[in-house]
Amino acid sequence: MSEQLPPQDIHIHCNPVNPYCIQLPGLHLQAVYDAADPVSAPLPGPWSTKLDPFQRLLLLRVLRPDKLTAAVHDFVKSSMGQRFVEPPPLDIDKCFKDSTATTPLIFVLSPGSDPMSTLLKYADSLKTQVSLVLTV
């Protein structure tokens, strides 16, 4: 039989000094901290069912801030849906029509993205050349 803890034993509050203050009496988190995938690692005892997904996110923020990006991705995906974590497809034609000589196309890239081939194919379809590409 698992130990039943009253709801007042979970204290999650924010304040200006320490906005991520979480007090969970009797919670031993070394196994979660050491887990290969702490985002989905089960919490010990009754805590796996006592914390809602956002509270679990706060706990992970305290334990393993290096895993927070993946945890937020999973949280948004489960709360709002897959479409909120996927970037929209690049509509190069629409982007080009919005650009002018004084408002050029600027691509802010993330790891794994490379719009250069799409841009060159689009320039080919317009029978023109890409005149200037700056990288910073």
C-alpha positions as CSV (number, residue, x, y, z in Angstrom):
1,M,0.0,0.0,0.0
2,S,1.4,3.4,-1.0
3,E,1.6,6.2,1.4
4,Q,-1.1,8.8,1.0
5,L,0.1,12.3,1.5
6,P,-2.3,15.2,1.9
7,P,-2.2,17.8,-0.9
8,Q,-0.8,20.5,1.4
9,D,2.5,18.5,1.4
10,I,3.2,19.8,-2.1
11,H,4.3,23.4,-1.9
12,I,5.0,25.1,-5.2
13,H,5.2,28.8,-5.1
14,C,6.9,31.7,-6.8
15,N,8.4,34.7,-5.2
16,P,10.8,37.4,-6.5
17,V,13.8,36.0,-4.6
18,N,13.5,32.4,-5.7
19,P,10.8,31.9,-8.4
20,Y,11.4,28.1,-8.6
21,C,11.1,27.2,-4.9
22,I,9.6,23.7,-4.7
23,Q,9.4,21.8,-1.4
24,L,8.5,18.1,-1.6
25,P,8.9,16.4,1.8
26,G,10.3,12.9,1.7
27,L,11.2,13.0,-2.0
28,H,14.6,11.4,-2.9
29,L,15.5,12.5,-6.4
30,Q,18.9,11.1,-7.0
31,A,17.6,8.4,-9.3
32,V,15.8,11.0,-11.4
33,Y,18.8,13.2,-11.5
34,D,21.1,10.3,-12.6
35,A,18.6,8.9,-15.2
36,A,19.6,8.8,-18.8
37,D,16.3,10.4,-19.7
38,P,15.2,12.5,-16.6
39,V,12.3,14.0,-18.6
40,S,10.4,10.7,-18.6
41,A,12.0,9.1,-15.6
42,P,9.3,8.1,-13.0
43,L,9.3,10.0,-9.7
44,P,9.7,7.9,-6.6
45,G,6.7,6.8,-4.5
46,P,3.4,8.6,-4.8
47,W,5.0,11.7,-6.4
48,S,4.6,10.3,-9.9
49,T,0.8,10.8,-9.6
50,K,0.8,13.8,-7.3
51,L,2.5,16.3,-9.6
52,D,0.7,17.6,-12.6
53,P,2.8,18.0,-15.8
54,F,3.6,21.7,-15.1
55,Q,4.7,21.0,-11.6
56,R,6.9,18.2,-12.9
57,L,8.4,20.7,-15.4
58,L,9.2,23.0,-12.5
59,L,10.8,20.1,-10.6
60,L,12.9,19.2,-13.7
61,R,14.0,22.9,-14.0
62,V,15.4,22.7,-10.5
63,L,17.0,19.3,-10.9
64,R,18.3,19.3,-14.5
65,P,18.1,22.7,-16.2
66,D,20.2,21.2,-19.1
67,K,17.1,19.0,-19.9
68,L,14.6,21.8,-19.7
69,T,14.4,22.5,-23.5
70,A,13.4,18.9,-24.2
71,A,11.0,18.9,-21.3
72,V,9.3,22.1,-22.5
73,H,9.0,20.7,-26.0
74,D,7.3,17.6,-24.6
75,F,5.0,19.7,-22.4
76,V,3.9,21.9,-25.2
77,K,3.4,18.9,-27.5
78,S,1.2,17.1,-25.0
79,S,-0.7,20.2,-23.8
80,M,-1.2,22.0,-27.1
81,G,-0.4,19.6,-29.9
82,Q,2.3,18.6,-32.3
83,R,1.7,21.6,-34.6
84,F,2.9,24.0,-31.9
85,V,6.4,22.4,-31.8
86,E,7.0,22.1,-35.5
87,P,8.3,25.0,-37.5
88,P,6.0,26.1,-40.4
89,P,7.2,25.1,-43.8
90,L,9.1,27.9,-45.6
91,D,7.1,29.5,-48.3
92,I,9.9,31.1,-50.3
93,D,7.6,32.6,-52.9
94,K,5.6,34.5,-50.3
95,C,8.9,35.6,-48.6
96,F,10.3,36.8,-51.8
97,K,7.1,38.8,-52.7
98,D,7.4,40.5,-49.3
99,S,11.0,41.5,-49.8
100,T,12.4,44.6,-51.6
101,A,15.8,46.1,-52.2
102,T,15.5,47.9,-48.8
103,T,13.9,45.0,-47.0
104,P,15.9,41.9,-47.9
105,L,15.3,38.3,-46.9
106,I,17.1,37.5,-43.7
107,F,17.2,33.9,-42.4
108,V,17.8,33.2,-38.8
109,L,19.0,29.6,-38.8
110,S,18.7,26.9,-36.2
111,P,20.8,23.7,-36.1
112,G,20.0,21.5,-39.1
113,S,18.2,24.1,-41.1
114,D,19.6,25.2,-44.5
115,P,17.4,27.2,-46.8
116,M,20.1,27.8,-49.3
117,S,19.1,25.0,-51.7
118,T,15.5,26.2,-51.6
119,L,16.6,29.7,-52.3
120,L,18.8,28.7,-55.2
121,K,16.0,26.5,-56.8
122,Y,13.6,29.4,-56.4
123,A,16.1,31.8,-58.1
124,D,16.5,29.2,-60.9
125,S,12.7,29.1,-61.4
126,L,12.7,32.9,-61.8
127,K,15.7,32.7,-64.2
128,T,17.8,34.9,-62.0
129,Q,20.8,34.5,-59.7
130,V,21.3,35.0,-56.0
131,S,23.5,38.1,-56.0
132,L,24.6,38.3,-52.3
133,V,24.6,35.9,-49.4
134,L,26.0,37.1,-46.1
135,T,26.7,34.8,-43.2
136,V,27.3,36.0,-39.7
